[in-house]
Amino acid sequence: MSPGVKKAKKRRAAQRRDKKQAERKRLSRERPYVAWKHLTRNQKEVAKRLAHGEGCDYVHDGSWGFFDRFMLFLKSVNYLATLDLDGKGYARKMITIAKLLLTDQARILLGIESINKVPFLLFGDIGLLMTLGWTARQITEGVCKRGKGKHDGPVHKDTLPDCLERMGAEEITRSLNDGIKLLRKIGVGFSGTFAVDATDLRTTAKCKGRGAKRVEHKKRDKEGKLVIIPEIIYGFKLLLVFDVFNRYVAAAKMVQIQESENPLLLELVDQARRNIGHHAMKLVLVDRGFLDGGRLWELKHKRGIDFVIPAKTNLTISNDIRGMRDLPEDADLHRQEWETKKGAVRTVGVAGLKTFDEYRNPKRKRAEADPINAVMVTCWDGREYKPGKEKCFLSSLDVSKPRVVIDKYDQRSLIENCGNRDLKQGWLINKYPKKEVNAIRAHVFLTIGMFNMTLAYRSEEGEQIADECIRRYRMKTMLMARHKCMIVCGDHYAIFDLEELMMLVGQPVRRPMRTQEEAFRRIHGL
């Protein structure tokens, strides 16, 4: 057989092998993840076994064991398939990637900031680990013999950040986008109004892959003179597309901190449309960091999406509309005034301005600028702006009633309060498990994915997470679990109050404070 024929055979064999491998990956993503098949919740079965004196396999305080309903929700909507990544950084795999990633997300839900606390606060909760899919043998003996007796829990605490570090940018981004697409599949609705914003994720200079930028702080010295103090900050920049009413993140991207967000507007919008549907986005609210006439023109004329954005002071169009402050109303100039609790608000809307030179088809360099609308605020909450200091906004919306445009742009603040701030303070998105770019990106995107899923969870617990935010939810649920315990019997587990447990073992409490013995026995068929 000639060498050419041998090479052709090897090539065809490799192609068949790659095709089969790709098919297995595709089927694994389509099949529901079945991590909990070995352990199901059955209150009546466990109660009967205890009442008949059969004993139990494990008993542990309840802590977050009652959170199993949320985990079952994730299983029912096939969320774990989005975590079933290839893990290209692993030479061999003894644990599914989905189980490691979900365990790290449980760390975020528990509010564990430091990886060093994981053995005590996460691995010490046997009930929670079983709910996450770890078997009793893995919890007590470890995943492999090499680590037996060397650490607390099924794996070493550093296994979680190491797993995040091995996740490539492409596959972890795909996991985030698949999770957002899942929202649409389970019937989540979107409001149509989205805010696009960027927030800094600061790190130290030792972080691998971080960016750096120079910022200037203006302060006054002891003599009252204004001085400029330069500072170099390190880290990354997180860009979000945020539903201002329903609070879902529709798309996200992480870049180095010094990169401009301006060129990324259309990329973020296009990714959001692929995730939630091309017709789900009607209006985009952005800050002046995204101001670019050509991209705004494409947003409106190529994608059919309206926008509202503040105008910079040095633009010709800003000076033009300020010059119309005292002009009378006509077909293109509209005035509107209204009262708020703090004072009067006066606005001027002007339609069809053509002095924003960049607002045109970017492929036609010599074409004239297309008309754009603008709104100027001359007085806000009773505070009068001096001529030349008015606030100006550019928009593709109708400005015959300027208040509509101003009220819509006010909604952009929700991404800062309910998005960026809540992710940092409540969801610990800036508490990195490892100082390395891949680990930080994986941590950020997985946190956003869980942030979305808690909003989509519409049971009693899910509404508490969504409406009261994760910080207050933790405080209340820890109180709820104070008198709970988790009992494991064979393939079943149950969560009982301590007073209920005493009834089952034949030593009822003489003065119960939280339970009624007759009702409990009737419900559990005893």
C-alpha positions as MATLAB code, in Angstrom:
seq = 'MSPGVKKAKKRRAAQRRDKKQAERKRLSRERPYVAWKHLTRNQKEVAKRLAHGEGCDYVHDGSWGFFDRFMLFLKSVNYLATLDLDGKGYARKMITIAKLLLTDQARILLGIESINKVPFLLFGDIGLLMTLGWTARQITEGVCKRGKGKHDGPVHKDTLPDCLERMGAEEITRSLNDGIKLLRKIGVGFSGTFAVDATDLRTTAKCKGRGAKRVEHKKRDKEGKLVIIPEIIYGFKLLLVFDVFNRYVAAAKMVQIQESENPLLLELVDQARRNIGHHAMKLVLVDRGFLDGGRLWELKHKRGIDFVIPAKTNLTISNDIRGMRDLPEDADLHRQEWETKKGAVRTVGVAGLKTFDEYRNPKRKRAEADPINAVMVTCWDGREYKPGKEKCFLSSLDVSKPRVVIDKYDQRSLIENCGNRDLKQGWLINKYPKKEVNAIRAHVFLTIGMFNMTLAYRSEEGEQIADECIRRYRMKTMLMARHKCMIVCGDHYAIFDLEELMMLVGQPVRRPMRTQEEAFRRIHGL';
ca = [
       0.000    0.000    0.000;
       1.428    3.325   -1.032;
       2.141    6.077    1.536;
      -0.499    8.322   -0.087;
      -3.239    5.709    0.390;
      -2.206    5.194    4.033;
      -2.408    8.935    4.716;
      -5.839    9.128    3.076;
      -7.121    6.258    5.238;
      -5.765    7.861    8.402;
      -7.347   11.161    7.428;
     -10.757    9.556    6.812;
     -10.523    7.661   10.120;
      -9.707   10.901   11.941;
     -12.656   12.633   10.278;
     -15.025    9.814   11.334;
     -13.664    9.974   14.891;
     -14.105   13.749   15.063;
     -17.631   13.456   13.663;
     -18.621   10.889   16.301;
     -17.099   13.010   19.053;
     -18.999   16.098   17.878;
     -22.233   14.073   17.781;
     -21.689   12.857   21.354;
     -21.124   16.442   22.523;
     -24.276   17.598   20.751;
     -26.386   14.845   22.296;
     -24.946   15.514   25.754;
     -26.090   19.135   25.545;
     -29.575   18.120   24.432;
     -30.109   15.495   27.129;
     -31.164   16.750   30.567;
     -28.484   16.544   33.216;
     -29.378   13.839   35.751;
     -27.077   14.579   38.690;
     -29.791   14.026   41.307;
     -31.111   10.637   40.198;
     -29.375    8.957   43.115;
     -31.088   11.134   45.730;
     -34.703   12.336   45.682;
     -36.767   14.152   48.277;
     -39.552   12.026   49.794;
     -40.880   13.313   53.116;
     -43.431   10.508   53.658;
     -41.018    7.664   52.889;
     -38.316    8.962   55.239;
     -40.921    9.686   57.954;
     -42.258    6.115   57.767;
     -38.767    4.615   58.002;
     -37.904    6.707   61.044;
     -41.265    5.989   62.694;
     -40.700    2.227   62.237;
     -37.256    2.448   63.796;
     -35.272    1.697   60.637;
     -32.784    4.498   61.326;
     -31.106    6.675   58.711;
     -27.855    6.900   56.770;
     -26.995   10.547   57.481;
     -28.370   13.410   59.511;
     -27.266   17.006   59.155;
     -28.477   20.483   59.961;
     -30.792   21.849   57.274;
     -28.883   25.053   56.400;
     -29.483   25.423   52.658;
     -30.911   21.918   52.231;
     -34.391   23.411   51.657;
     -32.891   25.055   48.558;
     -33.368   21.751   46.749;
     -36.528   23.087   45.085;
     -34.464   25.668   43.281;
     -31.992   23.000   42.215;
     -34.833   20.856   40.922;
     -36.048   23.874   38.976;
     -32.631   24.176   37.340;
     -32.776   20.500   36.468;
     -36.304   20.701   35.066;
     -35.458   23.557   32.684;
     -32.229   21.770   31.623;
     -30.020   24.595   32.879;
     -27.221   22.203   33.798;
     -26.781   21.313   30.132;
     -25.412   24.859   29.684;
     -22.722   24.028   32.275;
     -21.756   20.721   30.676;
     -18.687   22.170   28.981;
     -15.864   20.328   27.272;
     -13.171   21.554   29.666;
     -10.386   21.701   27.081;
      -7.871   22.580   29.797;
      -8.273   19.163   31.448;
      -6.067   16.229   30.463;
      -8.403   13.822   32.283;
     -11.758   14.223   34.018;
     -12.887   12.349   37.128;
     -15.824   14.684   37.828;
     -18.269   16.281   35.423;
     -17.465   19.926   34.711;
     -21.110   20.830   35.354;
     -20.901   19.559   38.939;
     -17.800   21.628   39.692;
     -19.259   24.764   38.128;
     -22.567   24.354   39.942;
     -20.726   23.846   43.233;
     -18.899   27.129   42.673;
     -22.223   28.835   41.946;
     -23.558   27.462   45.231;
     -20.609   29.201   46.890;
     -21.860   32.484   45.445;
     -25.433   31.811   46.590;
     -24.156   31.162   50.111;
     -22.210   34.416   50.075;
     -18.814   32.767   50.647;
     -16.316   35.427   49.554;
     -13.083   33.527   50.174;
     -12.095   30.148   48.752;
     -10.386   29.400   52.086;
     -13.832   29.327   53.762;
     -15.212   26.713   51.347;
     -14.174   23.615   53.420;
     -16.045   24.935   56.471;
     -19.076   26.749   55.022;
     -19.744   24.750   51.837;
     -18.109   21.325   52.113;
     -19.231   21.109   55.732;
     -22.882   21.109   54.624;
     -23.493   17.486   53.622;
     -27.129   18.104   52.776;
     -26.288   20.864   50.342;
     -23.532   18.809   48.694;
     -25.948   15.940   48.155;
     -28.441   18.359   46.675;
     -25.712   19.520   44.291;
     -25.173   15.950   43.123;
     -22.219   14.708   45.192;
     -22.600   11.138   46.401;
     -22.207   10.107   50.025;
     -19.024    8.207   49.181;
     -17.498   11.214   47.415;
     -18.297   13.440   50.397;
     -16.829   11.114   53.026;
     -13.905    9.569   51.118;
     -13.159   12.114   48.391;
     -13.280   11.718   44.641;
      -9.997    9.796   44.359;
      -7.650    7.926   46.695;
      -4.839   10.454   46.240;
      -6.706   13.086   48.228;
      -8.170   10.778   50.868;
      -7.652   12.274   54.321;
      -5.775   15.315   52.965;
      -8.721   17.716   52.722;
     -12.277   18.243   53.913;
     -15.012   17.556   51.393;
     -15.210   15.686   48.094;
     -12.412   17.726   46.456;
      -9.705   20.139   47.522;
     -10.848   23.740   47.899;
      -8.487   24.847   45.116;
     -10.198   22.493   42.660;
     -13.012   25.022   42.131;
     -10.841   28.023   41.120;
      -8.573   25.734   39.112;
     -11.618   24.528   37.188;
     -12.596   28.120   36.403;
      -9.070   28.882   35.225;
      -9.225   26.044   32.703;
     -12.421   27.359   31.110;
     -11.628   29.077   27.807;
     -13.200   32.389   26.822;
     -15.187   30.847   23.972;
     -16.804   28.014   25.899;
     -17.662   30.039   29.022;
     -19.193   32.763   26.827;
     -21.226   30.102   25.041;
     -22.402   28.810   28.424;
     -23.633   32.297   29.380;
     -25.415   32.806   26.054;
     -27.013   29.351   26.231;
     -28.344   30.203   29.671;
     -29.871   33.436   28.383;
     -31.409   31.633   25.410;
     -32.905   29.191   27.888;
     -34.883   32.064   29.435;
     -36.715   32.556   26.165;
     -37.395   28.807   25.842;
     -39.080   28.618   29.246;
     -41.325   31.569   28.435;
     -39.587   34.503   30.113;
     -40.837   37.826   28.724;
     -38.696   40.865   28.003;
     -39.855   44.480   28.260;
     -38.221   45.751   25.056;
     -36.340   48.540   26.845;
     -32.688   47.785   27.537;
     -29.794   49.711   29.028;
     -26.196   49.208   27.932;
     -23.525   50.143   30.439;
     -19.941   49.393   31.438;
     -18.547   48.957   34.942;
     -14.980   48.477   36.139;
     -13.848   45.250   37.808;
     -10.690   46.243   39.630;
      -7.821   43.882   40.412;
      -4.250   44.221   41.604;
      -1.238   44.652   39.355;
      -0.318   40.987   39.938;
      -3.441   39.669   38.204;
      -2.568   37.773   35.008;
      -4.155   39.208   31.864;
      -5.445   42.411   33.495;
      -5.436   45.797   31.811;
      -4.343   49.169   33.175;
      -5.424   52.758   32.711;
      -4.518   56.146   34.128;
      -7.153   58.199   35.926;
      -6.901   61.655   37.442;
      -8.446   62.768   40.740;
      -9.062   66.455   41.390;
      -8.553   67.537   44.996;
      -7.807   70.726   46.865;
      -4.698   71.102   48.965;
      -4.403   72.820   52.337;
      -4.217   76.214   50.646;
      -7.404   75.592   48.694;
      -5.697   75.182   45.317;
      -7.000   72.575   42.892;
      -4.440   69.840   42.255;
      -4.591   66.760   40.005;
      -3.474   63.442   41.473;
      -2.852   60.702   38.861;
      -3.540   57.038   39.625;
      -3.010   53.793   37.714;
      -5.856   51.317   38.163;
      -5.791   47.683   37.036;
      -8.487   45.224   36.073;
     -11.207   44.592   33.542;
     -14.347   46.223   32.200;
     -17.699   44.428   32.224;
     -20.302   45.483   29.661;
     -23.940   44.475   30.144;
     -27.156   44.638   28.133;
     -29.805   44.888   30.851;
     -33.604   44.687   30.731;
     -34.483   47.720   32.855;
     -37.923   46.414   33.863;
     -37.488   42.639   34.238;
     -33.818   42.935   35.331;
     -32.459   40.145   33.144;
     -28.991   40.382   31.611;
     -29.420   39.793   27.861;
     -25.717   39.870   26.911;
     -22.343   40.483   28.551;
     -18.737   40.951   27.543;
     -15.529   41.410   29.537;
     -12.526   43.324   28.202;
      -9.452   44.956   29.690;
     -10.142   48.055   31.741;
      -8.458   50.511   29.359;
     -10.488   49.476   26.292;
     -13.179   51.818   25.021;
     -16.747   50.565   25.114;
     -17.663   52.626   22.028;
     -16.766   50.006   19.339;
     -18.593   47.237   21.235;
     -22.138   48.654   21.148;
     -23.338   46.863   18.018;
     -21.597   43.623   19.007;
     -23.412   43.611   22.357;
     -26.763   44.457   20.781;
     -26.389   41.754   18.122;
     -25.494   39.142   20.734;
     -28.472   40.163   22.871;
     -30.790   39.833   19.885;
     -29.446   36.350   19.149;
     -30.062   35.394   22.772;
     -33.564   36.777   23.342;
     -34.936   37.161   19.811;
     -34.433   39.713   17.051;
     -37.696   41.508   17.764;
     -37.471   41.613   21.562;
     -35.348   44.780   21.665;
     -37.170   48.032   20.864;
     -35.256   50.765   22.716;
     -31.663   51.067   23.929;
     -30.564   53.542   26.618;
     -26.833   54.237   26.636;
     -24.447   56.712   28.234;
     -22.164   59.063   26.350;
     -19.308   56.557   26.410;
     -21.070   54.812   23.498;
     -21.632   58.006   21.496;
     -20.756   57.313   17.863;
     -22.884   58.641   15.018;
     -22.194   55.832   12.562;
     -23.033   53.068   15.041;
     -26.166   54.867   16.251;
     -27.255   55.220   12.619;
     -26.819   51.479   12.071;
     -28.688   50.774   15.304;
     -31.712   52.698   14.054;
     -31.657   52.170   10.286;
     -30.199   48.659   10.012;
     -31.623   47.013   13.134;
     -34.751   49.098   13.716;
     -33.912   49.885   17.360;
     -34.517   53.337   18.857;
     -32.012   54.949   21.212;
     -31.555   57.753   23.742;
     -28.063   59.024   24.574;
     -26.635   62.172   26.217;
     -24.811   64.538   23.865;
     -21.296   65.731   24.589;
     -20.808   69.428   25.316;
     -18.374   70.073   22.464;
     -20.660   68.761   19.698;
     -21.996   71.180   17.096;
     -25.510   69.808   17.563;
     -25.344   70.604   21.305;
     -24.483   74.228   20.594;
     -27.219   74.421   17.949;
     -30.021   73.264   20.220;
     -28.783   75.515   23.032;
     -29.094   78.437   20.666;
     -32.818   77.632   20.330;
     -33.500   78.033   24.054;
     -35.591   81.196   23.674;
     -37.138   80.526   20.262;
     -40.937   80.188   20.013;
     -42.626   76.851   19.347;
     -43.209   75.705   15.779;
     -43.678   72.438   13.879;
     -40.200   71.169   14.852;
     -39.667   72.859   18.233;
     -41.719   71.741   21.223;
     -41.684   72.879   24.844;
     -42.954   70.971   27.832;
     -42.948   71.796   31.545;
     -44.082   69.776   34.545;
     -43.764   69.762   38.313;
     -42.026   67.213   40.526;
     -41.763   66.951   44.303;
     -38.480   68.856   44.180;
     -39.501   71.574   41.726;
     -40.176   72.417   38.095;
     -38.716   70.682   35.036;
     -38.577   72.512   31.700;
     -37.546   70.897   28.425;
     -37.250   71.759   24.737;
     -37.545   69.145   21.994;
     -36.234   69.822   18.474;
     -36.826   67.448   15.565;
     -34.859   66.955   12.361;
     -31.459   68.428   13.274;
     -28.758   67.749   10.656;
     -25.675   69.087   12.406;
     -24.570   65.748   13.907;
     -22.164   65.045   11.043;
     -21.349   61.462   12.069;
     -25.003   60.375   12.061;
     -25.090   58.826    8.587;
     -24.348   55.593    6.788;
     -20.693   54.872    7.700;
     -20.131   53.318    4.266;
     -20.957   56.623    2.567;
     -18.164   58.903    3.722;
     -19.278   61.982    1.769;
     -22.988   61.686    2.367;
     -24.871   64.348    4.298;
     -25.867   63.667    7.881;
     -29.327   62.216    8.403;
     -31.767   64.125   10.619;
     -31.784   63.297   14.314;
     -33.947   64.526   17.194;
     -32.729   66.182   20.378;
     -34.100   67.195   23.780;
     -32.640   69.962   25.958;
     -33.299   70.318   29.690;
     -33.198   73.964   30.807;
     -34.433   73.450   34.378;
     -34.338   70.315   36.543;
     -36.107   69.974   39.913;
     -36.299   73.749   40.227;
     -32.622   74.279   39.399;
     -32.182   76.559   36.384;
     -29.293   75.758   34.023;
     -27.326   78.747   32.754;
     -27.133   79.315   28.960;
     -24.510   76.964   27.552;
     -24.808   74.548   30.498;
     -28.071   72.848   29.540;
     -28.271   69.038   29.405;
     -28.823   67.690   25.876;
     -29.966   64.257   24.725;
     -29.990   62.757   21.232;
     -32.689   60.301   20.252;
     -34.452   58.622   17.369;
     -37.740   58.833   19.283;
     -40.444   61.385   18.636;
     -39.729   64.588   20.611;
     -43.102   66.318   20.270;
     -43.472   65.485   23.987;
     -39.948   65.831   25.424;
     -41.001   64.451   28.805;
     -41.443   60.970   27.278;
     -37.793   60.909   26.178;
     -36.518   62.195   29.534;
     -38.614   59.717   31.527;
     -37.375   56.828   29.398;
     -33.750   57.808   29.874;
     -34.268   58.009   33.635;
     -34.831   54.252   33.528;
     -31.182   53.746   32.567;
     -30.237   54.281   36.228;
     -31.775   50.874   36.985;
     -28.790   49.106   35.422;
     -26.527   50.842   37.932;
     -28.717   50.180   40.980;
     -30.313   46.813   40.180;
     -27.588   45.495   37.899;
     -24.012   46.603   38.535;
     -24.364   47.444   42.221;
     -26.378   44.345   43.094;
     -23.965   42.082   41.223;
     -21.017   43.555   43.112;
     -22.486   43.912   46.593;
     -24.972   41.053   46.673;
     -23.606   38.514   44.214;
     -19.877   39.060   44.949;
     -19.024   39.392   41.270;
     -15.884   41.336   42.177;
     -14.710   38.734   44.749;
     -12.530   36.694   42.429;
     -11.619   33.082   43.227;
      -8.255   33.441   41.481;
      -6.161   36.294   40.078;
      -6.177   35.123   36.478;
      -8.170   36.347   33.497;
      -9.874   33.026   32.626;
     -10.880   32.371   36.228;
     -12.269   35.895   36.611;
     -14.211   35.706   33.339;
     -15.691   32.320   34.252;
     -16.609   33.562   37.731;
     -18.286   36.690   36.332;
     -20.252   34.925   33.584;
     -21.382   32.047   35.818;
     -22.558   34.544   38.425;
     -24.574   36.409   35.788;
     -26.073   33.114   34.647;
     -27.222   32.248   38.177;
     -28.438   35.849   38.638;
     -30.751   35.348   35.644;
     -31.986   31.928   36.749;
     -32.961   33.106   40.228;
     -35.123   35.773   38.598;
     -36.732   33.141   36.394;
     -37.504   30.860   39.312;
     -41.147   31.621   40.083;
     -41.785   29.621   43.226;
     -42.080   31.244   46.653;
     -38.303   31.101   47.183;
     -37.610   32.451   43.710;
     -39.854   35.461   44.204;
     -38.068   36.272   47.435;
     -34.696   36.177   45.668;
     -35.938   38.301   42.774;
     -37.873   40.900   44.755;
     -35.841   41.228   47.925;
     -32.400   40.658   46.357;
     -29.955   37.972   47.392;
     -28.521   39.761   50.453;
     -31.797   40.083   52.395;
     -32.840   36.634   51.164;
     -29.776   35.052   52.778;
     -30.606   36.651   56.134;
     -34.211   35.419   56.091;
     -33.468   31.917   54.862;
     -30.749   31.335   57.418;
     -33.361   32.087   60.089;
     -35.835   29.743   58.389;
     -33.289   26.903   58.478;
     -32.261   27.433   62.103;
     -34.467   24.588   63.460;
     -34.264   22.301   60.409;
     -32.352   19.087   59.831;
     -31.799   16.919   56.772;
     -32.301   13.142   57.007;
     -30.971   10.744   54.341;
     -32.391    7.224   54.092;
     -31.139    5.203   51.147;
     -32.039    6.987   47.919;
     -34.384    9.450   49.638;
     -33.974   12.455   51.880;
     -36.312   14.731   53.829;
     -36.108   17.989   55.751;
     -37.804   18.098   59.138;
     -38.083   20.535   61.988;
     -36.327   19.339   65.152;
     -39.689   19.053   66.897;
     -40.962   16.856   64.033;
     -37.849   14.667   64.300;
     -38.531   14.109   67.997;
     -42.067   12.958   67.136;
     -40.747   10.469   64.601;
     -38.289    8.877   67.029;
     -41.047    8.485   69.658;
     -39.986   11.267   72.017;
     -42.391   14.148   71.277;
     -41.774   17.569   72.761;
     -44.210   18.312   75.597;
     -44.580   21.976   74.644;
     -44.030   22.311   70.869;
     -43.585   25.880   69.620;
     -43.585   25.413   65.834;
     -45.447   22.202   64.961;
     -48.731   20.388   65.643;
     -48.376   16.644   66.156;
     -51.803   15.636   64.824;
     -51.452   17.644   61.606;
     -47.909   16.376   61.038;
     -48.900   12.710   61.455;
     -51.925   13.173   59.178;
     -49.867   14.781   56.396;
     -47.176   12.079   56.521;
     -49.600    9.159   56.804;
     -48.427    8.021   60.245;
];
